[in-house]
Amino acid sequence: VFLSLQVFGTIVWILVASTQIPLPLLQGWVMFVAVTAWCLSIVFLSVFLFGYANRIAVNWNQADFIFHGATFVFYFGAFLLQAATTSLHYFPRKFNSTTQETILSGREYNISIAASV
């Protein structure tokens, strides 16, 4: 389970970082969630790999449940923000401009869809 968090967290991190970030506040939160969850899952995995779980008197089932529950809530919120950013694809970048330049280019739109999923 932790390895899948590593892989998918890294993919989200890469996909969001590769866009031009037209709305820094929304996508900044998505990056914060992806990076924080990735780092915490590395720490959690290291605790188990190096045997510290046997030395620390913690209910690891409860800790695991709380960690994955919190990660789900934060990732779901990040999904909503990333999907909201993606849905603004057809809005113009500058409202007073004569050119029809959209907020997200076609490539960025596809990357944003992949990051949302």
Secondary structure, DSSP 8 states (H G I E B T S, - for coil): -HHHHHHHHHHHHHHHHTS--SSHHHHHHHHHHHHHHHHHHHHHHHHHHTTHHHHS---HHHHHHHHHHHHHHHHHHHHHHHHHHHHTTTSBS-TT-SS--BSS-HHHHHHHHHHH-
